[in-house]
Amino acid sequence: MNILRFILPFIFATQAFAQVSDFNSISFKKSDSIALVYKNEGLSNLPQLAFQLTSNLDTDVERFRAIYRWVCNNISNNYGLYLRNKRKRERFKTDRIRLKAWNDDFRKKLFSKLLKDQSTICTGYAYLVKELAQLANIECEIVQGYGRVSTTDIENLDLPNHSWNAVKLNNKWYLCDPTWASGIPHPKTNRFTFQYNDGFFLTEPTLFAVNHFPVEQKWWLLDNAIPSFENFLASPIIYGKAYTYLNGHILPQQLHQTIKPFDTVTFNYQVKPTVKIKDITLQLDNGFRTWKTKPQETTINNTLLIINQQFKTTGFYDVHVFINDDLISTYTVKVSP
């Protein structure tokens, strides 16, 4: 009962947030098909591209969807370019003059590569979405901030490292991340694979906030308390597939948990209606072996998923939550006497 008293206010609060469910009555099939028709269009004439993508659509959300899908389907994420920029920014972070000079020079190279090769990093994705949206008379902004993925070195995350978009539709602001929606760059080979993830389109802000921290406070789009940067860094790891199944992440609020033997850890999510109890599994790793198991207790009440898992033995556990065969989130649990 104590858990429910904590969770229920969260659910009611999040219902007012801007998210894709605001447009449940609209089908995006036509928008997506138009984006596919113009797959081979280049970036030499952005006004023409914007017109081609939007002129036969009726609403701003459909027009924005066509633009967003086109960018996600046609612009590759250049991981090598990202690493080069990351190294330089870290090298010059204590020298404002050299850092500014690098940023100015890199910006020119970035947009040249975007136009020539249709390859870029997050800044290029966000820029292109904004430019095409504005050409279609849709208000759209670039949001600068910090992004966290499973490979992020949070100990050295002292400079903004990610960009995404906010778009105004029906007088309401929405969040989306075209970079993370477009596909997956392999960290070892730098090879990019297009793999569209619809969960990053007009995402519910409380879920977005788990691994996006905007520099400007107004782009949280949250009605409740805004997390501190320290809390952001301490948050659990959630993966791209989480955006396919979840509308919100509730508990645990931090990556690391410390408990006593026989204590229970509770995991809470607000899930989409397609998620079923039979889909939920845990993968546990205690440093000696890794095994998958069904949680000891799993319930879904409307769209609220509650998972309870007891830890009987002392030790350090990595806990991975799966829905179907997709990795959703990761936590650590230290069980000490």
N, C-alpha and C positions, 0 to 999 in steps of 0.2 A: 504493500500500500504506500509506503514511503517513496518508492520508486515512481509510482504513478503520480503522486503529488508533484514530483519534480518534472515529470515528462509532459503531463497534460497541458500546462501553461505554454510549454514550448510549441506543442502542436498547434494550439489555437493562435499563437503569435505568428507562426510561420505561414498561416493560411493567407495573410494579407500581403505577403511578399510577392514581388514581381517574378514570375516564372512562366515557363512555356505552357503550363496548364491553363493560363489565362486565355489561350487560343485553341482550346480543345474543339471548338466548333469549326475550326478551319483546317482543311486538308492541305498539306504541303506537297502533294504529289505533282501538281502542275509546276510549282516552283523548282522542285528537284529535277523534273524532266527537262525544263528549260536550261538549267545549269548543265545538264548532261549534253544537250544539243550543241551548246557552244564550248564544248570541252577543248577544242583545238584553237580557240581564239587566243591571241597573244595580248600583250599589255601595251602595244604601241599606240593605241587609241582608247584611252579609258572612258571618255564620254560615250563613244559608240558602244563599248562593251556594256556599260551601265544601262544604256537604252535597250540593247538587245536582251539583257537579262530581266528587265523590269517592265517594259512597255505594255506587255500583254497580261499583266497581273493587276488585280483589283484593289488590294489592300497593302498598306506599308509593311505589315509583317510578312506577307507573301513576297513582296519585292526584296525585303531585307534577307529573307531566307534564300532566295535565288542567288543573291550576291555572296552570302556567307558560304553556301554550298559550293559555288563555283571556286571561291578562293581555297576552301578546304580540299577540293578535288583536284586542283591544278597547280598549287604552289607547294613545292617540296621543302622540308625542313633541313637546312644545311647545318648538320651537327658540327662539322669541322670548322665552319665559320663561327659558330657559337663558342667553341672551345678557344679559338684564337682570340676572340673579343674578351672572353672571360680572363684569359691569361694576362692580356694587356691591361685590362681594368684593375686587376689585382696588383699588377706591377706598379701602376701609376696612382693608386688610390690615395697615397699620402702626398702627391704632387699635383695640386689643382690645375696648374698651367699645362703640364704634360697630359693629364687626364682629359682636359677639355680639347686639346689638340688632337689626341687620339680619337675621341668621340666624334669630332667634326670630320676627320679624315675617314673614319670607319663608316660614318653615315653615308658619305658619297659612294664608297665602294659597295655598301649594302644595297643601296637603291639601284646602282648600276647592274649588280648581279641579279637583283629581282627582275628588272626589266629585260635583261638579256637572257637569263637562264631559267626564270620563274622559280628561283631557289632563294631562300632567305632564312632569317631567324624570326623570333617573335615580334620584334619591332616592325619588320617588313609586313608580316601578316596583318598586324593591327593597323598599320598605315594604309594598306590596300583596302581593307574592309571599310575603313573610315572614308577614304577617297571615293570609292564606288558608291557608298551609301549617300554621301553628300551630293554626288552627281545625280542621284535619284531623289533628292530633296528629303532625305531622311537624316535626322540629327543623330550624329554618332561621334563618340570621342575615343581617344586612345587613353588607356589607364596604365600608368607606370607603377610598378611595385615589386614585390618579392613573391616568387613561386617556389613551392616545395614539392619535390618528387622523392622517390625512394633513394636516389643517388645524391641528393643535395647535401653538401657539407654544411650543416647548420652552425657548426662552430666558427665558420668563417663567412657567414652570410651577412656581410656588413655593407654591401652595396645593392641597390635594386637590380634584379636579374631577370625580370620578366615583364611582358606587356600583353595587354588584352583589350577588350572593347566594352564600352557601355553604349547602348543604343536606346533612343527614345521612341516608343511606339504607343499610340493612343494616350499621349501625355504622361507616360510612365516609363521610368528607366529600367533597363534590363541588362544583364551581364552575359557575356559569351567569351569563349577562348578559342579562336580559330587555330592557333598553333597546336594546342594539345588535342584538338578535335581532328586534325588532318591525318595523323598517322604516327608512326613510331620510328625514330632514328635508332639504329643499333649502336650502342656506345663503344663497341670495339672496332667494327668495320666502317662506321659512319654512314652505312647505307640506309637510306630512308625507304620505308614501305608505307604507301597510302593505305589507311585503314580508318575510315570516318567513324567518329564517335559522337552520336547525336546528343549525348548527355551534356556536352559543353555548350549547347545552344539554348540561350535564355534560361540559364541554370538558376535554381533556387538559391538565394544569397547565403543562407546559413551553411549550405553544403559547399558552396564556392569558397567561403571564408576559411575552411579547414586548410586549404593549401594555396590561397591567394591573399596577399596582404598589400592593399593599395597604399601608395604614398599619401594621396589626398583622402582624407577621412570621408568625404562625401560619397566616394565610390564603393563604400561598404554596402550601401543600400539596406542597412539593417535598422530595424526599429528598436531592438533591444541593445544590451551593452556591447560595445565594440571591444574585441579582445586586444590585450596589450601585445607588443611585439614578443615579449618573453613567453606569453601563453601561446602565441602562434608557433614559435619555435618548439614548444613542448608538445604540440598537438600530435595525435596519431598520424601514421602514414596511411593515406588513402590513395588508391590507384585509379587509373583512367576508367576502368570497368565499373568502379563504384558509381560513376555518373550515369551508367546505363540502368542500374537497379535502384538507386537511392534518391530520395528527395531531401533527406537530412541525416546528419550524423549527430547523435546525442551523447552517448557514453561509450567508453570512458573518454574524458575530455583531454587526457594526456597520454602520450606514447608509453611512458614507463609507469608500472604499477608495482607497489610493494605490499605484500599481504602475509598472513600467517598460514601455516598448514591447515587445511580443511576450510579455509575461507573460499568464498565464491566471488568471481568477477562477473559483472553484468555488462553486456554489450547491448546498446539500444540504437536503433536506426528507424528513420521514417522511410518506408520502402514504397515502391510502385506496386500497383495492384497485381502485376504479373508474378511477383515473388511468392513462392510457396515454401512451407516448412520443409518439405522433402528436399528442397534445393540447397539447404544450409549445411555446410560442413566446416570443421575446424582442422587446421594443420598445426601440430605442436612439434617443437624442436627443443630438446633439453641439452643440446650440445653433444649428446652421445647417439641419439637416434631421432629420426623424424617420422611421424605417423599422422594419418588422417583419422578423424573420428567424428561421429555425430555428437553435437553438444548434449550435455546432460539434460538440459531443459530448453525448449524453444517454443515460443508462442508468437502468434501474429494476431493483434487486436486491431481490426480495421486496417490501417497502414502502419501500425506500430509493431516493429519486430523487436522482441526481447529474447536475448540468449543468456543463459546462466551456465557457467562452467566452474566447477569446484577443482581446486588444486590441493591434493593431499600431501604431496611429497616436497620437501625442501629442494631448492634448486632455482635455476634461471631458465625461463621459457620464452621462446619466440612464439607468439600466437598469431596465426594468419586466418582470417575469416574468408571463406569462399561462398559464393552463390553460383550454383551450377558448378562449372569448372573454372570460374573466373575469380581471380584474387581481388578482394575488395579492400581489405585493410589489414594493418599489422600493428601489434602491440608487443611490449615485453612485460613479463610478470616475474618478479623476484619473490620467491617463497622462502622466508627465513623464520627461524624459531622465535 
